[in-house]
Amino acid sequence: MAEIKASFVNRLLLVKRQSGKSYNQIAEETGLTNVYVGQLLRRQAQLKPETAPKLRAALPLLTQDLLEEMMRPPMRSYDPNLLQEPTIYRLNEAVMHFGESIKEMINEEFGDGIMSAIDFICSVDKVKGAHGEDRVLLTFNGKYLPHTEQKSEDMISRRN
């Protein structure tokens, strides 16, 4: 299964390369975020039927079989070896380093809960820093999900 996914991903990335377009350009043409376009092309997200014509217009070399595969629910997974890639390693390191403080701030602002990674919008932007240097701006915009108290009266299996 991993080989089949890898084959589709390679074909999708080839279509992107052949288009000469950046993720930002494709995102602008489709109305999606740049990271979501990346997720679609890496089969980490499902292409919705209403978005397929926009993506095909942005990437005319997308074949019908690729579009059909992109509209199937993907196997969302990752290769653990990705953590050895320096950018991914640093992202993981940043989350691990700042994670406890971020968690405390989420709890302070919202209560006991988490940020969804399903109802989630992510983007990467290039901005200028205070001293004119190029900086990477990552936006993680996730819906707040409160933890719930688990009451036996709410268990459907115990209702008559």
N, C-alpha and C positions, 0 to 999 in steps of 0.2 A: 504494500500500500504506500509506503514512504517513497518508493521508487516512482510510482505512478504520479504522486503529488509533485515530486521533484521535477519530473518530466514536464508536467503542465506549467509549473512555476517558471522553468527555463524558457518554455515557449512564450509565456506571457511577458517575461522580462525582455526577451528578444523583440517582441512587438513594440514594447516601450522604447527600447534602444533605437530600433529602426525608425520610430516616429521622430526622434530627435528632440522630443519634448521632455521637460522636467516634470517632477511630481507636482510642483506648484502650477504649472501650465495646465496639466490634465485636471487638477483639482478645480481650477478656475473655470474650465470649460464644462465640467460636470456638476459643479455646485457642491462637491464633496470637500473634505479636508485633505490636505496633502498626505497625512499619515494614513487616512482611510484608503486613499488610492493605493498606497503601498501595501496595505493589508489585503486589498482585493487582488493585487497582482501577485502576492505571495500566498494566496488561498488561505488567508487567516480571517477573512470576512466574506459574507455572502452577498453577491451582486443582486440587487432587487430588480425585478422585471421593469419597473418604471425608470430605472437608472440606466439599464442596458443600452437603449438607443443613444443616450448622451455619451456613454463610454465608447461606444462604437464610432460615434462621430468624432470623438477626440482621438481615437486609435483605430483608424479605418482598416488596418491590417488584422484586427481581431477576427478570427474565423468563427463561424457559427458553433462549431464544437467547443471552442474555448469559452464562448459566451455561455453556452449551456452548462458547461462544467462550473463556471463561476457562479451560476445561479443555484447550484446545489449547495446544501449545507456543508461547509468545509470541516475537515478534521483540524481543529485548532490545536497546534502543538508547536514545539520548538526543539531544536537539537541542543542538548546540554553543552555541546562544544562551542556554541555561540558565545558563552560566557568568556571564552578566551579571546574573542575579538575585542580590541581595546575600547571602542566606543560603547559597546554593550556592557563590557566590564565596568566602565566608569558610570554608566547609568545605574547599574545594579549597586555599585558602591555608593552612589549619591543617595539612592533610596534607602539603603541600609544605614548609612551615616545619619541622614536627616529623618528617617522613618519614625523614631520614637517621638520626636518633637512635633512632626506633622500629625501623628496620631493624637497626641495630647491636644493640639490646637483644634482638630476636627471635633474631638469630644467636648472641648471647652465651648466651641461655637455652636455645635449642633446637638450634643448629648452623646449617649452611648450608641455608637453605630459605625458604619464604614462608608467609604466611597465606592460606588459601583464601578466595575470595569466592564460592565455590559452596557448600561445606559451611560455611555462614556464618549466624550469627544476629545481627540488628541490632535495637536498640531505642532509643527516645528517651524519657527520663524527666525530669520536673521535680523538682528537689531544692532544698533550702535550703543556702546557703553558710554559711561560718563566721560571717558578719556578718548573717545573716538574709535575704540577698538571694536572689531567684530565680535558679537556675542550670540550664543544660541539661546533662544527662548523656547522652552518646552511648556506647552499648556496641557494639563491634565484636568479635564472638566467632567467630573463624574457626579451622578445623582447621589444624594445622601440616602443611605438605607439604615434606618434605626433598627437596633436589635430589639426583639420583642420578648416579653415575658411569656414563657410557655406554660399555659394553663391547661389542665386536664380537661376542663369544660369545653375547650376549643378543639379537642381531638375528634375528628369526624368518626374515627373508628370506634369511639365510645358512645356515640349517639344512637338512640333507638330509632 
